[in-house]
């Protein structure tokens, strides 16, 4: 047996014989063609000043001709637009040459504006760089020509740059072109494959049959599908400038991406909820809920799989190879935390496919897992020794249907099978799916289809034709009805609460005394680790106490703003309780009550049920709409014909907003005249004439006064804008470029600047001057390495082919070796984007050295510097530029990456605080204590839209923070070594907090609740919501202030109140559920899904407190405790 090939050889072969290898070849071809054109004499004669042709390599090196057509066209057209703006600046600066001061001032302002645009995003890098270079060429040429303007130089520079962009576009379009639309469809398929695999793993978690390896894969996939959305957005932007012969328009693709995002969020909601209770008690859930829902659940799983496969086929891809992952460019918090915890020595290979270094292995492992999960679902688990009896039943979905079809086909071949949606829910499931049903041998192997008769195969084909997307909604309705019936039965029978109707609510229970809450005021070193709060609000005291007991609470309002007066004032009556005088503190009283375990078990069961039910409701609805749009037929039953789509003009239209709400989730108009009066007027249903400030004013029942801004307030706003991070960075860039230009303005250094041709150093100034100090430190190393490599390689090639073949420098040999030299650098550009600066400068440096020597010595036939001397001058320009940048980064408005990271984390925490405050106001309106207090649906829709907008904004803040960790680690430190672990903990906590709040917003939605449900279930729990709102906002406000000011937090911050608050909240919610479910209105609420919505909201809003405590712990770790810092 031949030995296995080395890993690097297998990776190289996979790269060469793949689409990725073709991308590298196209980039190398574009770079080589620039040399071919320069070496052609007819091409040189087209330019009045051939020495400007060296500028082509800036465009060719940064144009990335190997990408898809849409990406190349958009990047190069944006760069060409920068050239046009730079050409205008060239003309103005050349005309201002007689007035040096005016020229310098205009140059500073021009670079300031362009640098500000560059700070807005990486996509504007080419635009800003080309415009700045063209602007500086106007200064260089005018001063070189004795302060005169020569329009031929302007035309020559524009021709050189535009020839470079033209080469990029031509190679992309003519050499094995790949449209961005096709790449977008592939990205959609990859996302759907991730969604399908992720859904299978969540289903196994729901059935409690997942193993540890699959659990780790599931957790990592949760991060992968987040990054998929960023990749889809990038592909959509690249498709904008394409003209495609396609079946779908740009509006269709926007809709597809929106639906894909909705599917991802639904699965993330289910995953994040169930992962919190994965280690909890599940025996009650396993025995009471799993057996009767297996059949409907697996039929829904089969329908979802078939729907996804039909979508893939409609996109034109039956099976595809997963492309290279781009997750690292967006978000991978889990892996960064793992890397920060992993020791430097003894590193072992992780089982997670996301942590694998090789992309081919990563994709292959994911594909293998997906195939194994599909095989398990269709044929049953292969390892019967490690699978419990219930796990066998979890595989009954599709195989069970096949067995029933075979039996019916044996009796009669012409009988029409009954759809699953018409079967009685409980009868259809309890007949077969009991925990003791043995698995038939036909379910154990995949080869059973070969033993089927032709009659059975036809019967199976007839029934399976009616399954899938057609039966998705009906099968899910059966599953949902079974779940609702089981929940109602468990609530009415007291199985979840294990209590009777006489159990009092703990919201009205007496509170502990001050001594029980705080104890003695002991020295800090002798204080107990936990405050002496009795668990679960069961007060016990060794000494007699008199406590106030609330026996009646009327009109509890949910407003959490203490300064605002509620229209309904709570009235409390207190009585003395002297029965505790004779109580003794015993060991039994120290332990939690007996119903604690029952509460926790019920809590875990409800989390599994409601999280999966709510997520599946969204998932099924979105998948059905997605499938319907993709497979839509015309009036003749055919797919829409392909036609020519000008995506640019389609992008100018207003994007279509997909209907993501269910039919029953439409806001209802106000039911009282008071609500109409509070609205302050009539608004249309679209909300286009309603601003967010007006909507919030109506929502909170206060007047909306127009905001008036005077002159000095405008001046203050301008000042704050000028002191912003982007403005300071733009000012530093403009200052550094102007200082660099002083070397040509000064009479003593002008001849030296021109003879050394230091113009190339401006590229170093623009690229190296970064917003943070750490980013510049990394860029310095990459720039020095890249420029040195380019100059040395250019010098070597010129020396090798000097006076060879009758040429001063043989163009044929240079072109061949340049192509080989370009291959590894193109690999860095496309496969390792973090080394883009190195590869870009290496390509540009070699091209400039070789082309300049060729043009001056061979084309213009002039005496020129030797290659070694020319390379030395280029390195001198690099040194001057780096020196200028170093001075500005260290001494002019220094901005360390660590400080920027801390401020950005403070801003992120504050954004979550603002979102939480807005969400609480929205919830108070949607589930009011008084059902008469309602607002117009337009106001609800406007605030709901603002919540969704802020979710996207906060997610973008999280993504933008991740690169700062690398920059902060690159900065030198004289005090202590930088550790990314604490900052990663804050980022992860904020991400989970955002997920929980977003899921809470999804649960509440925009549909109103029934009045009886509000009175009987929501209103009694309102005090818990008010207390939760105050505690959570206080925690986030303290954490944000600590991060912004480095102020240490006190060790006395109230963090342990959650230990009593959460169990009491869940206890009362369960007791109220038990009581309310017995009423006709309660049974209706269970069936229509109001219980599902509200319980999912409760479970999400009560799961944010560990994240709040995590942020506070990290703040104390970073900045210490207040008591310690004051000593």
N, C-alpha and C positions, 0 to 999 in steps of 0.2 A: 504494500500500500504506500502510495507516494506521500511524503510528508506534506502537511498543510502549509499553505503559503503564509508569509508574514502578513501582519495586519496592515502595514503601510502599503504593501503591494496590492492587497485586495482593495484597499481604499483608493489607490491610484487607478486601478483598472476600472473600478466603479465610476470614478470621476471622468475618465477619458471617454468611456462608452455611455455617456448619459447627456442629458440636456445641459447639465452644469458645465461639462467640458466644452460643449458648443458655444456657450456664452463666453467662456474664456477665449476661445479661438476667434470669435467675432471681435472682441475687444482688442486682441493682438493684431488682427487684420486691419482694423481702423488705425491703430497707431503706426503700423508699417506703411499703410497707404500714404500717410502724411509725408514720410521720407521719400516714397516713390514720386509723389508730385513735386516735391522740392528738387529732387535730382533730375527732373525733366526740364530741359532748356526752354521749350515752348511755354511751359507753365510759368517759369521765372519771368519771361518777358511780359506776361500779363500784368505784372505789378510794377508800378513806377519806381518803387523803392523795395527791392527784393529783400533787403535786410530786415524788413518788418515781418517776413514770413515765419520767423522763429516763434511768433506769437501763436501760430497754429497749434503748438503742442499743449498750450494751456487748455484750449478747447477740446483737443483730442484726448488728452489724459483724463480730464474730468467729465467728459461727455457720456461715458459708460455705454458704448454702442452695443454691448452684448445683451442688454436688457430687452424687454418687450418693446414693441413699436410705440405704443402709447407712452410708456415711461421715457423713452429716448426723445420722442418728439416734444413732450411737455418740458423736459429738462432743458433741451437745447433751444427751444423757442423762448423759454424764460431767460436763458442766457443771452440770446439774441436781443431780447428786449432790453436787457441790461446794457448791451453794446450800444443800442440806439441812444439810451439815456447818457451813456458815457461819451458817445460821439457829440452830443449836444454840449456836455461839459467841456469836451476837448475844444470845441469851437469858442466857447465863452472864455475859457482860461487862456487860450492862445491870443484872443483879442485883448485880454487884460494884461498881457506880458509887459507892456511899458510901465504899468503901475504894479509893482511887485507886492505892495501891501494889500491892495485890492484883490490881486490874484490869490494871495495866501488866505485871505478871509473867505473868499468864495470857495476855495478848495476845502477849507475846514468845514464850512457849512454843507458842502456837497457830500463829503465823506461822512459827516455826522448823520445825515439822512439815510445814506446807503448802509452804514453800519447798524443803524436802528432797524432797518428792514432785515438785515442779516441776523440780528438777534431774535427775530420773530420765529425762526425755524430753519432747519437744515435745507429745506427745499429752496430757499432763497439765497443759498450760498453762491451758486454760479452767477445769479443775477447781480448780487452786490460786488463780487470779486471782479467780474468783467467790467462793470461800470467804474469801479475805482481805478482799475488799471488803465482804462481808456482815458479817464480824467487826468491821471498823472502823465500819460503820454503827451497830453496837450501842453503841460508845463515843460516837459523834457525837450520836446521838439522846438517849441518857441524859444526857449533859452539857448538851445543849441544853434539856432538860426538867427542869433543876434536879435531876439525879441520880435520876431516877425512871424506871421501866420502863413503856412504853406498848406493849402487844401489838399494837395496830392498826398501828403503824409497822412492826413485824416482818412482819405479814401483807401490808402494802402493798408493802414491798420485795420480798418473795418473789413476789407477784403480778406486779410489774413485770418482774423477771428471767424468770419463767416464761412470761409473755406473749411475750417476745422469742424464747425457745427454741421456743415453740409456733408462732410465725410461720415460723421457719426450717423446722421439720418439715413444716408444712402446705404451704408452697411447694414443697418438695422432693418431697412425695408427690403433690400434686394438679396441679402444673404440669409437663407433659411429664416424667413421672418416668422415671428410668433406674436400674435396680437395680445394685447393686455386683456381683452375680453375673454380670450381662451384661458389665460392665466387666472382671471377672476373666477371663471367657472370651475377650474381645477381647485382653486382655494375654497370655493363653496363646497365642493365634494369632500375635500379634506376635513373641513369643519363638520360636515354631516357625518363623516366616518368617526370623528372624535365624539360627536354627540351620540351616535349609536353605541359605541363602546362604553362611553360614560353612562349612558342610560342602562345598559346591561349590568354594569357594576352597581349602580344605585338600586336596581331591582334586586340584586342579590343581597345588598345591605338591608333592603326593606323586608326581605324574607329571612334575614338573619342567617345566611348560609355563606357569607363571604369569608375568605381566608385572609391571612395577613399580607401575603404578596399582592393579592388583588386589591386589598385596602390601600396599600401604598400606591399602587398604580392609579387607583381612583382619585386619591388626594392630589397626585401630580397632574392628572388629566384636568382637574378643576382649574389649575393654573394655565394649562395649555389652551383650553377653550377660551379663556380670557384673552390670551394673546392672539388667538385666531381672529377675533373681532378687529384688532388693530391692523392685522394683515389684510383683512377684507376691505377696510376703509382705505388703505394705501392703494390696493389694486383698483378700487373704484375711482380714485382720483387719477390714476394713470390712464384709465380708459376714457377719460373725458374728451381728449383730443383725437380720438380715433374715428375713422369712418369704416363701419363694419357691415358686411352682408350677414345679417343675423335675424333670428326670430324674436329677439327681445330688445327693448329699448333701454335707455339708461334709467328711466323711471321704474321699469321692471326690476332691474338689478338693485336699485335702492330698496324696493319692496322685498326682494329676496334676502338682502342683507339684514333688513329690519326683522324679518321673520326668523332668520338664523340667530340673530341676537336674542330674540325672545325665547327661542328654544334653549339657548345656552343659559340664560338667566333662570329659566324654570328649573333646569337640572341643578344649577348651582344652589338654588333655594332648597331643593330637596336634600342635596348632599350636605350643605352646611348645617341644616337642622338636625339631620340624623346622626351626623358625626359627633354632635355634642353628647349623645346618649348611647354611643355604640357599646360602651363597656357596662351599661346599666342593666337592670333586671329586665329581661324580656320573656320570662316564662309565661306570664299572664297574657301578653300579646301573642305569643307563639300558640298557645292553646285556645284562646278565645277568638282570635281574628284571622289567623293565617289559614286554617283548613278550609273555611267556607268562602274564601275569596281567591283561592288559587286558580280555579278554572277561569273566571272572568278576567283576572289579572293577566294571565298568560295569553288569553285571546287578545287582549289589548296590546300586549307586547308584540304579538305576531302581526297585528294590523299596523303597528307603528313601524316595524321593520320593513314590511312590504311597502309602506308609503315612502319611506326613505329610499328604498331601492328604486322605486319608480321615478322618484325625483332625480336620482343619479342617472338613470337611463335617459330621461328627458333632457338632461344637460349634455348628453352625448358621450358619457363615460360609463362603461359597464364596470370596468376595473381599471384603476390607475395606480401608478407608483407615487407614493407620497414624496413631494419635493422636499428640498432642504428646509428645515425648520427655521423660522425667524422669530421664535418666541423670545430670545434674549433681547431683541430690540424693543420689546414692549414691557412685559412684566413677568418676573419669575421669583417672587418673594420667597417661596418655599425653598427653592434651591439655594438662594443666597444665604438664607438662615442656616441651611445644612452645611454650606461651605464655610461659614464663619464658625460653626461648631466643630467641624472636622479637624482632627489633629494633622499637623504637617507631616508627620511620619506615619508609616504603616497604613497608608490610604488603601482602602479596599474598594472593589467595584460594587456599586450600589445595584440593587435589583430594579430600581426605577429606570424606565426608559428615558425619562427626561434628563437624568443625570449622566447619561452615557455621552462620551466625548465624540463618538462617531455617529454621524447622522444616518448613514445607511443601516447600521445596527439598530439605531433607535427606531427608525421606520419599520424595519423588519420585525422587531420585537412587538411593536404595537400591532402590526398586521397579524402576527401569530396569536396574540392575545384575543383580538377580535374574532379570528376564525375559531379559536377554542371556545369562546363564549357562545358563538353561534351554534357550534356543534353540541355543546351542553344543552342549550335551549331546545334544539330540535331532536336530540337523541338521548338525552339524559346524561348524567355525569359518568365519567369513565372509571373513576376510582371509587368503588362502592364501599371500601373499607373505611374511608375517612368521611363519609357523608351520612348524616343522620337520616331518619326515616322521613322527616318533613322535607328534607332537601330533595329526596326522590320525588315527592309530590310537587315540588316547585318546577319540575320539568314537564308537567303534564300538558301544558297549553296546546301546542300544535299536534303532538303525537296523540293526545287523547281525542282530538277532533278527527284525526285520521282513523283511529280505531273505530269510532262511532260510524264514520262514513263507510268503512269496510263492512261493518255489520249490516247497515242499511242497504248497501249495494248487493250483498248476498241475497237479501230477501227480494228485492225488486230493483231492476236497473233503470226503470223509468220514473221512479218516485222523485219528486222535487224536494231537495233538502230544505229544512226550515232554517231561517236565519237565526243567528244567536241572539239578535236583539229582541226577538219575540218570545223568548223563553222566560219563564218566571225565574227571577234571580236566585232565590234560595233553593228552589227545587232543582234548578239546573246545576247547582254546585254542590249541594250536600249529598247528592246521590252517589257521586263518585269520589269526591275530594274529602275523604275522611282521613284522619291521621294514621289509620291502621290499614289503609288500602295498599296491598302489595303491588309493586311495580311489575307489570307484565313483561315477559322476556322480549316482546316485540319492541320495547322502548329502550333496549340496552345497546343496540348496535345501529349503525348508520345504514347498513345494507339491506334493510327491510323492504325498501321500495322495489328491489329486484325480485322479491318473492310475491309481489302483488300481481293479481290477475289483470287482464286488460279491462275487464268490467270495473274492477275496483279503481284502477287508475283513472278511468273516465269519470267515475263518480267523484273521486278526489279532485280532479281538475274542475268539475262543475262547481263544486262547493268552494274551492279555493278562489275561483273566479269571482265569487260574490263576497269574498272576505277582503282583507286589506283595507285600503283607504275608504271603500264604500261602506264597510261595516265599522269603521273606527269610532264614529260618534255613538252609534247604537251599542256597540260592545262596551264602550266606556260608560255609557249611561247605566248599563247593567251592573258594571263594577261599582259605580258610584252609589247606586241604589242599595246594593248589598252592604257597602260600607256604612251608609247612613242608617240602615236598619239595624246593623250590629251595634253601632254607636248608640242609637236610641234605646235599644234593648239593654245595653250595659249601663247607660245612665239611669234609665227608669228602674232597673233592677238593683241599682246600688253596687254593681260589680266594680266600678272604678273608684268609688268612695268608701265602700265598706262601712257605710253609716246609714242611719235612719233619717227621718224628716225632722227629728228634734235636735239635731246637732246645730249649735249656734254658729253664726258667722264670726270669725275672728276680727273682722273690721270693727265690731262693736265691743271687743273684749277690753278689759282694763289694761292700762299700760304699766310697765314696771316703774318702780319708784326711782328717784334720783340716785339713791345708793346702789340699787341693783344695776342701774345703767352705767355708773361711773366708778363706784367704789371709793376708797380712800384716796386722798391726794398724797401719794407716796413719791419718794425720789424716783427719777426717771429710770435709773438702773434697777429698781426693785419692782417696777410695774409689771403686771402679767403680760404675756405676749398677746392675749386676746382680752378685750373688755369683758367684764362680768355680766354680759347680757344673757339671760336665760334663753335657751334654745326654743324657738318656735313660740315665742310670746307666752311662755308658761312661767309667770313670776313666782319666785320663791325667795323668802327672806328669813334669816335667822332671828330677826327682831320683829316685833309687832309693827305693822305699818298701816296707815290709812291711805287708801288710794281712791282716786276718782274714777268712777265707772260710767261710761257713756251708755245710757239705756235707751236713748232715742236720738236719732239724727234725722232731721227733716231737710229736704231741699239741698242735698250736697251738690255743690257746684264744682265743675271740673276746671275752672279757671285757675291757673297756677301763678298768676301775677298778684302778689299780695297787695300792691298799691291800688289795684282796680277794685271797685265795689261791685259785688255780684248782685244781680237782680233778686236772687233768692238767698237770704242770709241763713246760714245753718244755725239751728237752735239746739243746744245740747243740754240735757238735764243730768246732773251728777248726783250720785248717792254715795254714802260712806259704806265701806265694806270693812266690817270689824271681825269678820269670820276668820281672818288670817292671824289673829292674835295668838291663837293656840297652835299654829302650825310649826312644825319642826322641819329643818332641812335634812332630808334623808337621801340615801343613795338613789332611791327610786325616783325622787323628784329631780335629781340632777340629770337623769337620762331623758332623752326626747320621748314624747308620747308614743303610744303604740301605733297610731295611724300614720306616723312619718314614713315608714316603709311602704305603706299602701299609697300614700300621696306620691312618693317618688316613682313607684311602679306605674301608677296611673298617668303621671306626668310623662314618663318615657313612652308609654303606649300611645298617648295622645299626640306626642311629637311625631312618632312614626306615622300615625294614621293621618293626621291633619296636614303635616308637611308634604307627604306623598300625594294626598288627595288634592291639595291646593296646587301643587306643582304639576301634577298630571292634568288637572283641569286646564291650566294655561298651556301646557305642552301639547295636549291633544288638539285644542282649539287652534293654536298657531300652526301646528303641523298640517291640520286639515286645510286651513286657508292657504298655506304654502303649496301643498300638493295641488289644490284646485287651481291656483294661479299658474303653476308651472305646466300642468297638463291640460290647460284650457283648450277647448275645441271651438271651431267656428260653427256657423249655422248648419253646415253640411257634415259635421262630425269629424272634421279634419283639423290637424294642428295648424296654427297660424303660419302663413307662408313667410319665407325669409324675404327681407327687404333691406334696402340701403338705409342705414341709420347714421345720421350726423350727430354724434354724441355731444359735440360742443354746443350745438343749438338746443339740443334736448336738456343740457345742463342749465341753460338760462331760464328754463321754466321753473315754476315753484315746485319743490319736491312734493310728491304725493305722500300724504300721511296715511299709513296703513291702519285699517280698522282693527285695533288690537283688543278692543273691549268686546265682550260677549253681548249677545242681543239683549239679555236681561240686565246688563250693566250700564244702562243709560240713565243719567241723572233725571230725577223727576222735578217738576217745578215746585215752588214753595207752596205749602199747604195752608198757610195762614197769612192774613193781611199784615201781621206784624213783620213777617219775613219780607214781604214785598216792600213795606215801608222802609225797612232797614237797608234795602238794596240801594236806595238813593236814586232810583230811576229805572227805566226799562232798557235792557240791553238785548242785542240779538243773540242767537244761539251759538254763533261762531266765536264770540268773544274777541273779535278783532278790534272793537272799539273800547275795550276795557284793559287798562294798564294793570300792572302787577300791584302798584301801590293802591289803586282803587279797589282791586279785588281783596287785598289784605285788610283794607279799612272796612269793607263790607263784611268780611269774614269775622273780624273781631268786634264788630258793632260799634265802630267809632267813626267820626267824621274824617273825611279826606280833604285836607287843605293843600292847595297847590304849593309846591316848594319854590320859594323865591330866593334867588341868589344875587347878591349885590356885587359890585365891582371888586371889592377887596377879597371876597370869597373866591371870585374867579382867579384873582392873582394868587391866592393860596393854593388853589387847585393846580395852577400852572407850575408853581414852585414844587409841589409834591410830585408832579409828573417829571419835572426836570431832575429831581433827586431819586427817581425810580431806578431800579437795577438796569433796565434796558437803556435808559437815557445816559446813565453814568458810563455804561460800557461803550455806547456810541461816542460819547465825548472823549473817552480815553483813546479809542481807535482813531478818531479825527485828530486828536492832539499828537499821537505817535506818528501818524502819517505826515502831519505838518512839520513836526520836528525832523523827520526823515527828509522832507523836501527842503529844509534849511540848508542842507549840504549842497544843493544845487543853486539855492538862492544866494548864498554867500559867495563873494567874488574870489575868496582865497581857496575855496574847496570846489568851485564849479568845474574847473578843468579836470581835477582829479575825479569828480563824480562822473563826468561825461566819458573820460578815457577808460574808467573802470566799468562803465555801463552798469551803474548800481541800480538801475530800474528794476531788475529782478528781485532786489531785496524788499520791494514793496509787497510782493506776494508773501514773504515771510512775516512782515508786519501785520498784514490782514489776517493771515491764518493763525499766527502764534498768539496774537492778543485775544485771549478768551475771557469770558465773563468772570471766571474765578481763577485764583492763583494756582490751585491744584491742576486745573485743566491746562493751563499754560505750561506747567512743569512737564506734564506728559507730552504736550505738543512740542516742546523744545527738543526732547529726546528724539521724537519721531522726525522732526524737521531736520535736525542735524544729521541723523542717520540717512534719511531719504535723499537729501540734497548731496551729501557726500558720496553715496552710492551712485547717484546719477552722474555727478561730475567725473568720478573715477572711471566709471564704465565708458562714458563718452571719450575721456582721454585715452583709455586703452584701445577702443575701436579705431580712433583716429591714428593712433601710433601703429597699430597692426596693419592698416590698409593705406599707409602713407606711401605714395609713389608706387602703387601696385596697378598693373594693367594699363599703364598709360594715363592714369588719372592721378591728380594730386592726392585725392582720397577716393579710393575705389567705391563707387556707390553700390555695386552688386553685393560685394562681401559685407558691407556695412548693413544693408537692408536685411540680409539673411540672418546675421547675428543679432540684429536689433529685434527681429521677430522672436528668436529664442530667449533673448533677455527679457522680453515683455511678458512671456507666459507666466512666470512665477509672480510678477507684480500684478498682473490681471487676476490671478488667483486670490491675492490678498484683497483686491478691490471688491470682488464679488463674494468670496467665501469668508473673508475675515474683515468685515467693514471697519473694525476698530483700528486697523492699520492703513486706512485710506490715505491719511496724510503722508505717511512714509512712501506708499506706492505712487501717489500723485506727484510728489516732488521728485522722486527718483526718475519717473518717466519724463517729467518736464525738464529736469536738469540735463539728462542725457540728450534729449532732443534739441535743447537750446545750444549746447556746446557743439554738437555735430553740425547742425544746420548753419550756425553762425560762421564756423570755420569754412564750410563748403561754399557758402554764398560769397564771403569776402575773398577767399583765395581762388575759387574756381569760376564763379559767375562774374563777380566784379573785377577780378584779377588785381587785387590790391595787396599791398604789404600789410599783414595783420599779425596779431599775437600768435605765438605758438600755442598748441593745445594745452600744454602744461601751464603756460603763463595765463591763458584764458581761464582755466579751471581755478587757478589761484585767485584771480580777480573775482570770480563768482563766489568762492569761499569767503573772500574779504567782504563782499556785499552781504553774505549771510551773517557774518559776525557783526557787522554794523547794525543790521536790522534786529538781531537778537539782543544786542546791547540796548538799543532804544526800547524794545518791548520790556526787557528786564527792569529798566529804570521805571517805566510807567506802571508795571505790575507791582513793584515793591514799594514805591514811594508816592504814587499818585492814586488816591482813593483805593487803597488796597482792599481787596475783597477775598478773604480766605474762603475756601470751599466749605470748611467746617462751620463757619458762621452762617454762610448761606444755607447749609443743610439744616442747621438748627432753626433758622427763621422760616424756612419753607415747611418744616415740620410743625412749627407753631401756627403757621397759616393754614396748614392742612387740618390741624385739630380745631382751629377756629371755624373753618368751613364746615366741618362735621357738626360743630355746636350750632351754627346758624341753620344748617339743614334740620337738625333735631328740633330746634325751636319752631321752625316753620312747619315741620311735620306734626308737632304736638298741637299747634293751632288748627291745622287741617283735620286732625283726628277729633278734636273737640267739636268741630262743626259736623263731621260725618256721623259721629255717635254721641249726640248731645244727651245730657241728663234729662232735659225737658224736650220731648219730641216735637213741641211746637216751634222750637228755635231752629229754623232751617233757613238756608240761603239759596239764592237762585242757582240753577245748574251752570250758568255761565261763569259765575264766580268760582264754583267748585272746579270746573274745567280749567280755568285760568291758573289757579293755584296748583292744581295737579300738574299742569304743563311746566310750571316753574320748578316744581320738585324734580321732575324728570330732567330738566335742563341742568339743575345743580348736581344731580347724580353724575351726569357725563362730565361736568366740569371738575368735580372732586376726583373722579377716576383719572382724568387727565393729569391732575396735580400729583397723584400717586405715581403715575408712570414717569412723569418728568423728574421726580425726586431720585429715582434709582441710579442714574449716572453720577449724581453727586457723591455717592458712596465711594466710587472709584477715584474721583478727583480728590476727595478728602483724604483718602488713604495715601495718595501720592504726595501730599504736602509734607515737608519735613517738620518735625516737632522736637523741641528741646526739652519739653516737660514730660509728657507721657505718650506712649504709643497709641495711635488711633485704633479704636475697636469699633467695627461696624455692627456688632451684635446688638447693643442697646438701641441704636437707631432703627435697625431692622425690626426689632420688637415693636417699636412705635408704629412703623409703617404697616406691619402686619395687623396690629390691633386696630388701626384706623381703617384698613381694608375690610376686616371682618365687621367692624362697626358700620361701615357704609353698606355692606351686604345686608346686615340685619335691618337697618333702617329702610333700605330700599324694599326688602321683602315685607316689612310692615306697611309701607305705602301701597304695595301691590295687594296686600290682604284687605286693606280698607277699601281701596278702589274709589270709584265715583258713584257707585250705586248706594241708595239709601237703605237703611235697615227698617224693619217693621217696628211700629210704635210699641207693641206689646213686648217685643224682644228688648227694646231700649229700656222700658220701665222695669221689666222683670229680671233682666240679666245684666245689662250694661250699667244702669244707674247705681246699683249697690256696690259695684266694683270701682266706681269713679274715684273715691278717695285714694285707692291704691295708685291709680294713674296720676293723680295730682302729686302724690308723694314721690312717685318714680320720676316725674318730670323735674321736680325741684332737685332731687339728688343727682340725677344724671347731668343736668345742666351745670350744677355746681362743680361736679368733678371735672367736666370738660373745660369749664372756665378757668379753674385753678391750674389745670395741666397746660392749657394754652398760654396763660400768663407766665408760668414757670419756664416754658420753652422759649418764650419771646424775650424774657429779661434775665434768664439764668437765676431766678430767685428760688432758693430752696423751699420745698414744701415742709410744712410742719408735720411732726410725727403724730399729731392729734387729729388729723383730718378724718372725718367720719367715713371709714371704709368698711366697717364690720356690721353696719346696719342691714346690709343685704342678707346676712345670715338669718335674720328674723323676718325680714320683709317678704322675700320671695316665697318661702313655704306657706306663709299666711295667705299671700295672694293666690297661689295655686290651690290651697285648701278651700278658700271661699269660692273660687271659680268652679271647682269640682262639686261642692255642695249646691251651689246655685244651679249648675247644670243638671244635677240630679233632681232638684225640685222643679225647675222650669221644663224639663223634658217630659214631665208627666202631664203638663197642660196641653190643650189643643194647639195653642200658639207655639209652644215649645216643640211639639212634634213637627209642626209646619216649618219651624226654623231649622230643624235638623235636616229635613228633606230638601229644602230649597237651598241649603248651603250657607245660611247666615252663621250657623254655629262654626262651620269650617273657616269662614273668613275671620270671625272674631277670635277664635281660639288660635288660629295661625298668627294673628297679630299679637296676642298675649304671649305666645311662646317665643316670638322673635324679640319683642320689646323687653322681655325679662332675661334674654340671653346676652344683652349688651354689657352687663355689669362686670363680668370678668375682664372685658376689654378695657373698661374705664379704670379698673384697678391696675391692670397691666401698665397703662400709660403712666399712672401715678407712681408706680413702683420704679419705672425706668427714670422718671424725672428725679426721684430721690437718689437713684443710683448715679445719675450724671452730675447732679448739682448738690448732693448731700441733703441732710436734714437741717431744718432751721435751727434747732437747738444745738446742733454740733457746730454750725458755722459761726454762731454768735459767741462762742467761747474764746 
